[in-house]
Amino acid sequence: MDADDNDWLTLTQAATLMRMTKAAIAQLRYRGVGPKFYRLSAKTILYKRSEVIAWMESRACTRTDDVLASN
């Protein structure tokens, strides 16, 4: 595991890595289906790079209808 894998990401950095908007990631948090996040205060949310990547890899599909089954 690369040392960068455990870097802490801000919401903006996580959104860039995930190629999603911050609002879309907020919806994932609300629904409880996104990567693990860490709420340090009411307005401070961080993500671990390795956990974001692991979540993204867990979303891999082999068929176009696979995504429907995993939601």
VMD Tcl script that builds the backbone (N, CA, C; Angstrom):
set m [mol new atoms 213]
animate dup $m
set s [atomselect $m all]
$s set {name element resname resid chain x y z} {
  {N N MET 1 A 0.847 -1.176 0.000}
  {CA C MET 1 A 0.000 0.000 0.000}
  {C C MET 1 A 0.889 1.234 0.000}
  {N N ASP 2 A 0.610 2.134 -0.879}
  {CA C ASP 2 A 1.352 3.378 -1.012}
  {C C ASP 2 A 1.058 4.278 0.185}
  {N N ALA 3 A 2.028 5.060 0.616}
  {CA C ALA 3 A 1.830 5.970 1.746}
  {C C ALA 3 A 0.693 6.951 1.477}
  {N N ASP 4 A 0.501 7.321 0.215}
  {CA C ASP 4 A -0.568 8.254 -0.141}
  {C C ASP 4 A -1.950 7.642 0.036}
  {N N ASP 5 A -2.046 6.317 0.082}
  {CA C ASP 5 A -3.340 5.651 0.186}
  {C C ASP 5 A -4.080 6.009 1.469}
  {N N ASN 6 A -3.353 6.372 2.509}
  {CA C ASN 6 A -3.992 6.716 3.768}
  {C C ASN 6 A -4.082 8.223 3.980}
  {N N ASP 7 A -3.857 8.985 2.924}
  {CA C ASP 7 A -4.026 10.428 3.012}
  {C C ASP 7 A -5.469 10.764 3.320}
  {N N TRP 8 A -5.659 11.831 4.063}
  {CA C TRP 8 A -6.992 12.344 4.337}
  {C C TRP 8 A -7.390 13.287 3.217}
  {N N LEU 9 A -8.607 13.135 2.725}
  {CA C LEU 9 A -9.115 13.970 1.649}
  {C C LEU 9 A -10.236 14.854 2.165}
  {N N THR 10 A -10.238 16.096 1.728}
  {CA C THR 10 A -11.376 16.964 1.994}
  {C C THR 10 A -12.523 16.525 1.089}
  {N N LEU 11 A -13.685 17.080 1.319}
  {CA C LEU 11 A -14.836 16.779 0.473}
  {C C LEU 11 A -14.540 17.140 -0.979}
  {N N THR 12 A -13.920 18.284 -1.207}
  {CA C THR 12 A -13.589 18.711 -2.566}
  {C C THR 12 A -12.617 17.740 -3.219}
  {N N GLN 13 A -11.602 17.301 -2.484}
  {CA C GLN 13 A -10.627 16.349 -3.027}
  {C C GLN 13 A -11.276 15.003 -3.313}
  {N N ALA 14 A -12.145 14.552 -2.410}
  {CA C ALA 14 A -12.846 13.284 -2.633}
  {C C ALA 14 A -13.740 13.385 -3.860}
  {N N ALA 15 A -14.424 14.506 -4.016}
  {CA C ALA 15 A -15.285 14.703 -5.187}
  {C C ALA 15 A -14.478 14.658 -6.465}
  {N N THR 16 A -13.312 15.255 -6.462}
  {CA C THR 16 A -12.440 15.229 -7.644}
  {C C THR 16 A -11.999 13.804 -7.946}
  {N N LEU 17 A -11.565 13.084 -6.928}
  {CA C LEU 17 A -11.122 11.699 -7.108}
  {C C LEU 17 A -12.257 10.826 -7.634}
  {N N MET 18 A -13.462 11.036 -7.106}
  {CA C MET 18 A -14.616 10.221 -7.479}
  {C C MET 18 A -15.293 10.719 -8.762}
  {N N ARG 19 A -14.868 11.896 -9.236}
  {CA C ARG 19 A -15.464 12.520 -10.419}
  {C C ARG 19 A -16.973 12.712 -10.245}
  {N N MET 20 A -17.315 13.219 -9.051}
  {CA C MET 20 A -18.706 13.484 -8.686}
  {C C MET 20 A -18.790 14.897 -8.114}
  {N N THR 21 A -19.984 15.421 -8.044}
  {CA C THR 21 A -20.170 16.710 -7.390}
  {C C THR 21 A -20.221 16.498 -5.884}
  {N N LYS 22 A -19.969 17.572 -5.155}
  {CA C LYS 22 A -20.062 17.484 -3.695}
  {C C LYS 22 A -21.504 17.165 -3.274}
  {N N ALA 23 A -22.476 17.668 -4.032}
  {CA C ALA 23 A -23.886 17.379 -3.724}
  {C C ALA 23 A -24.191 15.896 -3.911}
  {N N ALA 24 A -23.616 15.287 -4.947}
  {CA C ALA 24 A -23.843 13.860 -5.181}
  {C C ALA 24 A -23.248 13.026 -4.048}
  {N N ILE 25 A -22.075 13.422 -3.580}
  {CA C ILE 25 A -21.454 12.704 -2.469}
  {C C ILE 25 A -22.272 12.902 -1.194}
  {N N ALA 26 A -22.825 14.088 -1.011}
  {CA C ALA 26 A -23.691 14.331 0.148}
  {C C ALA 26 A -24.890 13.395 0.120}
  {N N GLN 27 A -25.443 13.157 -1.054}
  {CA C GLN 27 A -26.572 12.229 -1.177}
  {C C GLN 27 A -26.150 10.807 -0.819}
  {N N LEU 28 A -24.950 10.410 -1.237}
  {CA C LEU 28 A -24.443 9.083 -0.875}
  {C C LEU 28 A -24.330 8.957 0.642}
  {N N ARG 29 A -23.813 10.020 1.288}
  {CA C ARG 29 A -23.713 10.001 2.762}
  {C C ARG 29 A -25.096 9.892 3.385}
  {N N TYR 30 A -26.027 10.691 2.898}
  {CA C TYR 30 A -27.386 10.704 3.436}
  {C C TYR 30 A -28.040 9.328 3.324}
  {N N ARG 31 A -27.844 8.688 2.165}
  {CA C ARG 31 A -28.446 7.379 1.919}
  {C C ARG 31 A -27.639 6.242 2.556}
  {N N GLY 32 A -26.415 6.532 3.000}
  {CA C GLY 32 A -25.582 5.521 3.636}
  {C C GLY 32 A -25.003 4.508 2.673}
  {N N VAL 33 A -24.778 4.930 1.426}
  {CA C VAL 33 A -24.280 3.990 0.422}
  {C C VAL 33 A -22.924 4.378 -0.155}
  {N N GLY 34 A -22.334 5.437 0.330}
  {CA C GLY 34 A -21.042 5.893 -0.191}
  {C C GLY 34 A -19.886 5.352 0.617}
  {N N PRO 35 A -18.709 5.875 0.342}
  {CA C PRO 35 A -17.534 5.451 1.111}
  {C C PRO 35 A -17.623 5.950 2.553}
  {N N LYS 36 A -16.923 5.264 3.447}
  {CA C LYS 36 A -16.881 5.674 4.845}
  {C C LYS 36 A -16.333 7.096 4.919}
  {N N PHE 37 A -16.920 7.902 5.793}
  {CA C PHE 37 A -16.448 9.272 5.981}
  {C C PHE 37 A -16.272 9.548 7.463}
  {N N TYR 38 A -15.559 10.615 7.750}
  {CA C TYR 38 A -15.232 10.985 9.120}
  {C C TYR 38 A -15.707 12.412 9.353}
  {N N ARG 39 A -16.654 12.586 10.255}
  {CA C ARG 39 A -17.182 13.914 10.566}
  {C C ARG 39 A -16.426 14.431 11.791}
  {N N LEU 40 A -15.551 15.398 11.550}
  {CA C LEU 40 A -14.760 15.962 12.635}
  {C C LEU 40 A -15.494 17.077 13.360}
  {N N SER 41 A -16.387 17.726 12.647}
  {CA C SER 41 A -17.249 18.755 13.236}
  {C C SER 41 A -18.483 18.849 12.342}
  {N N ALA 42 A -19.383 19.735 12.679}
  {CA C ALA 42 A -20.615 19.868 11.892}
  {C C ALA 42 A -20.326 20.190 10.424}
  {N N LYS 43 A -19.218 20.878 10.162}
  {CA C LYS 43 A -18.918 21.292 8.790}
  {C C LYS 43 A -17.654 20.667 8.212}
  {N N THR 44 A -16.981 19.815 8.970}
  {CA C THR 44 A -15.728 19.224 8.496}
  {C C THR 44 A -15.893 17.729 8.296}
  {N N ILE 45 A -15.824 17.312 7.040}
  {CA C ILE 45 A -15.933 15.905 6.681}
  {C C ILE 45 A -14.674 15.525 5.920}
  {N N LEU 46 A -14.078 14.418 6.310}
  {CA C LEU 46 A -12.887 13.910 5.642}
  {C C LEU 46 A -13.116 12.478 5.189}
  {N N TYR 47 A -12.332 12.073 4.211}
  {CA C TYR 47 A -12.342 10.712 3.690}
  {C C TYR 47 A -10.900 10.224 3.637}
  {N N LYS 48 A -10.695 8.929 3.794}
  {CA C LYS 48 A -9.374 8.338 3.558}
  {C C LYS 48 A -9.312 7.934 2.088}
  {N N ARG 49 A -8.242 8.316 1.439}
  {CA C ARG 49 A -8.073 8.004 0.010}
  {C C ARG 49 A -8.248 6.507 -0.240}
  {N N SER 50 A -7.652 5.667 0.594}
  {CA C SER 50 A -7.722 4.217 0.382}
  {C C SER 50 A -9.158 3.710 0.476}
  {N N GLU 51 A -9.962 4.298 1.359}
  {CA C GLU 51 A -11.348 3.860 1.513}
  {C C GLU 51 A -12.211 4.330 0.349}
  {N N VAL 52 A -11.917 5.517 -0.167}
  {CA C VAL 52 A -12.649 5.997 -1.346}
  {C C VAL 52 A -12.346 5.096 -2.536}
  {N N ILE 53 A -11.075 4.767 -2.728}
  {CA C ILE 53 A -10.689 3.903 -3.842}
  {C C ILE 53 A -11.300 2.515 -3.671}
  {N N ALA 54 A -11.280 1.973 -2.459}
  {CA C ALA 54 A -11.877 0.655 -2.216}
  {C C ALA 54 A -13.376 0.682 -2.524}
  {N N TRP 55 A -14.061 1.755 -2.125}
  {CA C TRP 55 A -15.496 1.878 -2.416}
  {C C TRP 55 A -15.721 1.937 -3.924}
  {N N MET 56 A -14.901 2.713 -4.618}
  {CA C MET 56 A -15.046 2.817 -6.073}
  {C C MET 56 A -14.823 1.447 -6.724}
  {N N GLU 57 A -13.812 0.724 -6.263}
  {CA C GLU 57 A -13.536 -0.595 -6.832}
  {C C GLU 57 A -14.658 -1.581 -6.525}
  {N N SER 58 A -15.322 -1.412 -5.398}
  {CA C SER 58 A -16.429 -2.306 -5.049}
  {C C SER 58 A -17.635 -2.086 -5.959}
  {N N ARG 59 A -17.656 -0.988 -6.681}
  {CA C ARG 59 A -18.753 -0.661 -7.576}
  {C C ARG 59 A -18.510 -1.180 -8.995}
  {N N ALA 60 A -17.463 -1.954 -9.203}
  {CA C ALA 60 A -17.154 -2.486 -10.534}
  {C C ALA 60 A -18.285 -3.379 -11.030}
  {N N CYS 61 A -18.587 -3.259 -12.295}
  {CA C CYS 61 A -19.674 -4.029 -12.910}
  {C C CYS 61 A -19.150 -4.762 -14.142}
  {N N THR 62 A -19.790 -5.853 -14.461}
  {CA C THR 62 A -19.450 -6.575 -15.680}
  {C C THR 62 A -20.586 -6.544 -16.695}
  {N N ARG 63 A -21.747 -6.072 -16.270}
  {CA C ARG 63 A -22.909 -5.941 -17.156}
  {C C ARG 63 A -23.577 -4.600 -16.883}
  {N N THR 64 A -24.292 -4.100 -17.849}
  {CA C THR 64 A -24.932 -2.801 -17.664}
  {C C THR 64 A -26.019 -2.831 -16.604}
  {N N ASP 65 A -26.626 -3.972 -16.360}
  {CA C ASP 65 A -27.665 -4.039 -15.338}
  {C C ASP 65 A -27.110 -4.395 -13.954}
  {N N ASP 66 A -25.800 -4.610 -13.828}
  {CA C ASP 66 A -25.201 -4.899 -12.519}
  {C C ASP 66 A -25.410 -3.752 -11.548}
  {N N VAL 67 A -25.327 -2.529 -12.010}
  {CA C VAL 67 A -25.442 -1.369 -11.125}
  {C C VAL 67 A -26.822 -1.319 -10.472}
  {N N LEU 68 A -27.852 -1.775 -11.133}
  {CA C LEU 68 A -29.199 -1.758 -10.559}
  {C C LEU 68 A -29.300 -2.711 -9.390}
  {N N ALA 69 A -28.624 -3.838 -9.466}
  {CA C ALA 69 A -28.685 -4.845 -8.408}
  {C C ALA 69 A -27.914 -4.414 -7.169}
  {N N SER 70 A -26.907 -3.530 -7.328}
  {CA C SER 70 A -26.062 -3.170 -6.191}
  {C C SER 70 A -26.565 -1.960 -5.445}
  {N N ASN 71 A -27.592 -1.292 -5.913}
  {CA C ASN 71 A -28.108 -0.099 -5.197}
  {C C ASN 71 A -29.091 -0.471 -4.137}
}
mol reanalyze $m
mol bondsrecalc $m
mol representation Tube
mol addrep $m
